[in-house]
């Protein structure tokens, strides 16, 4: 009888742990450890195959019109600097290549100063501020391996600036000049007419960026870009006329006058520079590797 009770006790000790665990717990997979999460955060960068993001740009853009004749220093073309902003949507592949498309507020300017005065007269004209562009990017130096999202990028793209084909403005200046002992002055007249091109103006872009990864979703970038205008956007035609009276007594109406005319042209094509910053938000990521342990100890190389 004593042996039988002892057998029952041993069977109970063997059965109780199994009952406590339960059939569900027995087949349950172990939960992912905190160490795995840390590895995924640290080494998961190379696992990103592609990502979609949106970005907001703020920048200072400069451009200058081209002047073919200063008329003995009377005219001067000025550098114009204006604040601008833009918004793009982009797609990045393996954190090495990217393509962006979007909208920016960056009009093309032409500015002329009439300097033959104690206080120069300045006239500025501009096109429509809207521009639509497409930009490609390539990572050239990474400063955050293996994540690759912080580093220097080379960029290049094209921008289209729609034009209205309308008159942008005009001015007319009148002055007088005494020559020698004549009582009748010479009449000086300066007139201009500025016209916006009727077709779309194309801008080519080449630049460099440095991007900083602030979090898994937010990047901050700083950029310098050079623009070349591939067509005229604004054309300003200037005429400078001097009427010399022939009559010694100033009776111009009776005797007539001699007229000297000079012409100058300013062309604004948008060539210039841009300096700015960018904030990017990643809203979709596609990963290539599922196991962070596979990339532990490996350093990716830019191909």
HURA-V970730 format. One record per residue. PHI is phi in whole degrees, 0 to 359 (none if undefined). D_CENTER is the distance of its C-alpha to the mean C-alpha in Angstrom with 2 decimals. Layout:
# HURA-V970730
phi = {PHI:PHI}
d_center = {D_CENTER:D_CENTER}
This chain:
# HURA-V970730
phi = {none:296:295:294:297:297:294:296:295:296:295:295:296:281:276:302:300:294:292:292:286:80:292:291:293:294:262:283:286:296:291:293:279:295:296:295:298:295:295:295:291:281:247:280:304:297:283:283:277:203:208:251:212:240:216:245:248:233:204:248:246:237:207:218:284:260:249:266:205:276:53:56:83:289:249:213:265:248:282:250:239:223:285:215:212:203:219:225:241:226:228:247:245:53:58:239:237:207:223:228:218:179:233:215:262:211:292:263:242:219:224:236:245:266:264:279:195:296:233:303:264:244:233:235:226:210:271:300:284:279:215:234:221:224:226:251:221:222:288:250:218:264:244:214:297:271:293:74:277:257:161:262:239:259:235:203:191:227:232:245:246:294:237:266:74:258:287:272:162:204:213:217:238:233:212:226:217:265:240:64:258:292:279:268:280:283:261:251:226:237:232:213:216:246:237:273:300:275:252:289:263:254:244:264:233:221:206:224:228:237:254:240:278:271:202:296:242:245:237:237:230:234:224:227:226:247:242:237:279:260:189:288:251:229:231:246:258:243:238:242:237:237:259:259:289:268:280:294:265:83:278:295:296:277:262:102:210:257:237:246:235:235:234:218:221:249:236:255:244:90:295:173:232:216:230:199:224:222:245:243:236:273:247:207:229:243:262:264:253:262:243:295:293:290:257:294:84:256:246:290:243:286:258}
d_center = {93.23:91.38:89.64:88.50:86.88:85.15:83.70:82.34:80.61:78.94:77.70:76.25:74.35:72.84:71.88:70.39:67.13:66.45:67.02:64.79:61.89:62.16:61.27:57.73:56.94:58.45:55.98:52.87:50.08:49.20:46.19:43.04:43.38:41.09:40.99:39.45:36.72:35.95:35.86:33.50:31.10:31.42:31.59:29.93:26.53:27.59:29.02:25.67:25.52:22.45:20.48:18.42:15.83:13.64:10.66:9.53:6.46:7.72:6.90:9.21:8.74:11.96:13.86:17.60:20.09:22.72:26.31:29.27:32.08:32.24:35.85:37.40:34.69:34.82:31.19:28.05:24.38:22.10:18.63:16.67:14.24:12.94:11.28:8.73:7.79:6.92:8.98:9.41:12.65:13.21:16.36:17.33:20.54:22.78:19.95:19.43:17.46:14.72:13.26:10.68:10.74:9.78:9.30:7.30:9.45:8.96:12.50:14.05:16.75:20.09:22.24:25.80:28.29:32.05:33.38:37.13:37.76:38.19:35.07:32.45:31.41:27.69:26.43:22.82:21.67:18.49:17.63:16.69:13.51:12.63:10.42:10.68:9.18:10.40:9.27:12.00:12.40:15.62:17.13:18.95:20.50:21.39:22.51:23.94:26.29:27.43:24.61:21.90:19.07:18.68:17.81:15.70:13.57:12.93:10.12:10.42:9.85:10.75:9.82:12.85:13.61:17.07:19.61:22.84:25.18:26.72:27.79:25.32:28.08:30.90:33.01:36.53:38.12:41.83:43.65:46.97:48.17:51.73:52.90:56.17:59.06:58.26:58.37:56.03:52.35:49.83:47.42:43.70:41.29:37.52:35.84:32.41:30.81:27.09:26.24:23.12:23.00:24.39:22.31:18.72:16.54:14.57:11.70:11.62:8.90:10.18:9.03:10.59:10.27:13.25:13.95:17.01:19.14:20.54:22.68:23.38:20.82:18.26:15.72:13.82:11.09:10.12:7.75:8.42:7.21:9.75:9.95:13.40:14.86:17.38:19.35:20.46:19.04:21.32:24.73:26.94:30.58:32.68:36.48:38.59:42.33:45.28:48.72:51.61:54.95:57.97:60.74:61.99:62.95:59.57:60.93:57.82:58.82:62.08:61.05:57.37:54.41:52.31:48.55:45.89:42.46:39.20:35.94:32.33:29.05:25.44:22.74:19.12:16.94:13.44:13.62:12.09:9.82:6.89:7.99:7.18:8.55:8.61:11.93:13.10:16.49:18.55:21.03:22.85:24.10:26.49:28.64:30.49:33.25:35.47:37.35:35.66:38.82:38.10:35.15:36.87:37.27:34.97:31.91:29.45:28.30:25.12:26.27}
